[in-house]
C-alpha cells in the first residue's frame, strides 16, 4: 500500500462524512499519511526510523535537523497534527475533532505537508537534507554505542 492512500481516505471522509467518527478517522488517517510518507522519504535517503511508537519522534527529529526551513516547519506541524490525532483517537470527550470544518482543514494541511516534504526531499535541496539527516543519525548511533559500552564496564 502507498502512504498517500491514507491521505485519499482522509480527504474522502472529511468531505463526505456526516458522523463524528468519520471526522475523527479522517484526522487520524491524515496524520498517518504524513508520517508514512515521511518514513518512506527517510528510507530513500538512507535513514530508517525506529519501528514502533519511537519512530514517530524519530521522523520529526530527523526532519527538524534537516537543515531546511521548509522541512523543519513540517516537523513542527507534524507534532501539532499528532496531538490532534491523539485527541481524535483517544479523547472521546473532545468534540473539537468531531466536525467537518476541522477535519477538512487538517486533511488539507496534511496534503500541503506531504507536498512540501516530497518537493524538498526529492528536489535540488535533497543532497543537503541527506547530509544533515545522516549526520544526526551517526551522532545518535554513536551516543547509543557509547552508552552501551559504558554500561558494560
Phi, psi and omega per residue, in radians:
X1 nan 2.525 3.097
X2 -1.605 2.431 -3.108
X3 -0.990 -0.544 -3.091
X4 -1.258 -0.164 3.052
X5 -1.144 -0.547 3.044
X6 -1.131 -0.665 3.114
X7 -1.101 -0.755 3.129
X8 -1.069 -0.801 3.124
X9 -1.099 -0.757 3.140
X10 -1.038 -0.784 -3.135
X11 -1.103 -0.733 3.135
X12 -1.116 -0.764 3.139
X13 -1.157 -0.718 -3.136
X14 -1.160 -0.665 -3.086
X15 -1.354 -0.780 -3.020
X16 -1.732 -0.196 -3.053
X17 -1.112 2.632 3.101
X18 -2.303 -0.099 -3.043
X19 -2.104 2.539 3.141
X20 -0.907 -0.636 -3.128
X21 -1.127 -0.553 3.105
X22 -1.206 -0.680 3.135
X23 -1.241 -0.687 3.080
X24 -1.082 -0.784 -3.136
X25 -1.150 -0.653 3.096
X26 -1.042 -0.765 -3.139
X27 -1.127 -0.769 3.133
X28 -1.091 -0.825 -3.132
X29 -1.154 -0.581 3.099
X30 -1.090 -0.776 3.107
X31 -1.063 -0.852 -3.085
X32 -1.160 -0.459 3.030
X33 -1.109 -0.842 -3.141
X34 -1.114 -0.838 -3.115
X35 -0.997 -0.870 -3.072
X36 -1.234 -0.567 3.004
X37 -1.117 -0.734 3.105
X38 -1.036 -0.806 3.110
X39 -1.041 -0.798 -3.132
X40 -1.052 -0.803 -3.140
X41 -1.137 -0.725 3.115
X42 -1.086 -0.757 3.112
X43 -1.065 -0.711 3.103
X44 -1.103 -0.429 3.131
X45 -1.659 0.147 3.041
X46 1.550 0.287 3.137
X47 -2.199 2.320 3.137
X48 -2.021 1.981 3.081
X49 -1.104 2.736 3.067
X50 -0.988 2.488 3.046
X51 -1.434 2.627 -3.140
X52 1.623 -2.936 -3.042
X53 -0.995 -0.586 -3.137
X54 -1.128 -0.382 -3.134
X55 -1.106 -0.511 -3.130
X56 -1.125 -0.791 3.082
X57 -1.165 -0.643 3.114
X58 -1.028 -0.821 -3.110
X59 -1.029 -0.837 -3.139
X60 -1.119 -0.722 -3.117
X61 -1.115 -0.821 3.116
X62 -1.034 -0.791 3.141
X63 -1.179 -0.596 3.121
X64 -1.143 -0.521 3.133
X65 -1.761 0.424 -3.077
X66 -1.325 -0.291 -3.073
X67 1.360 0.152 -3.113
X68 -2.138 2.147 -3.045
X69 -1.108 -0.617 3.128
X70 -1.184 -0.714 3.138
X71 -1.226 -0.658 3.078
X72 -1.076 -0.690 3.117
X73 -1.093 -0.711 3.103
X74 -1.110 -0.675 3.107
X75 -1.020 -0.747 3.118
X76 -1.153 -0.746 3.123
X77 -1.140 -0.571 3.106
X78 -1.093 -0.675 3.115
X79 -1.086 -0.747 3.113
X80 -1.145 -0.760 3.139
X81 -1.152 -0.641 3.083
X82 -1.077 -0.709 3.114
X83 -1.101 -0.734 3.093
X84 -1.115 -0.661 3.100
X85 -1.093 -0.751 3.120
X86 -1.084 -0.736 3.086
X87 -1.071 -0.760 -3.102
X88 -1.164 -0.669 -3.053
X89 -1.499 -0.561 -2.956
X90 -2.098 -0.414 -3.065
X91 -1.830 1.415 -3.038
X92 -1.222 -0.184 3.065
X93 -1.461 -0.166 3.140
X94 -1.507 1.951 -3.140
X95 -1.643 -0.024 3.111
X96 -1.212 -0.260 3.118
X97 -1.815 0.352 -3.089
X98 -2.029 0.411 3.141
X99 -2.225 2.639 -3.068
X100 -1.027 -0.770 -3.079
X101 -1.047 -0.804 -3.141
X102 -1.158 -0.779 -3.132
X103 -1.073 -0.800 3.141
X104 -1.101 -0.698 3.139
X105 -1.122 -0.764 -3.130
X106 -1.227 -0.642 3.071
X107 -1.133 -0.739 3.100
X108 -1.079 -0.746 3.104
X109 -1.079 -0.736 3.126
X110 -1.063 -0.719 3.107
X111 -1.065 -0.783 3.111
X112 -1.110 -0.676 3.126
X113 -1.098 -0.793 3.129
X114 -1.081 -0.771 3.131
X115 -1.072 -0.737 3.127
X116 -1.118 -0.847 3.130
X117 -1.031 -0.804 -3.115
X118 -1.102 -0.784 -3.141
X119 -1.093 -0.819 -3.080
X120 -1.256 -0.709 -3.031
X121 -1.481 -0.096 3.080
X122 -2.119 -0.069 -3.062
X123 -1.680 -2.730 -3.055
X124 -1.087 -0.504 -3.085
X125 -1.527 0.024 -3.072
X126 -0.951 -0.838 -3.068
X127 -1.057 -0.712 3.126
X128 -1.203 -0.673 3.093
X129 -1.103 -0.786 3.118
X130 -1.036 -0.804 -3.119
X131 -1.027 -0.821 -3.125
X132 -1.133 -0.786 -3.101
X133 -1.185 -0.739 -3.135
X134 -1.179 -0.572 3.069
X135 -1.113 -0.766 3.067
X136 -1.061 -0.760 -3.137
X137 -1.042 -0.750 3.102
X138 -1.095 -0.747 3.134
X139 -1.101 -0.750 -3.133
X140 -1.118 -0.792 -3.134
X141 -1.148 -0.709 3.118
X142 -1.088 -0.769 3.124
X143 -1.097 -0.707 3.107
X144 -1.125 -0.732 3.112
X145 -1.149 -0.718 3.123
X146 -1.085 -0.732 -3.138
X147 -1.128 -0.706 3.119
X148 -1.139 -0.726 3.118
X149 -1.087 -0.737 -3.137
X150 -1.088 -0.655 -3.134
X151 -1.247 -0.372 -3.115
X152 -1.638 -0.049 3.141
X153 -1.718 nan nan
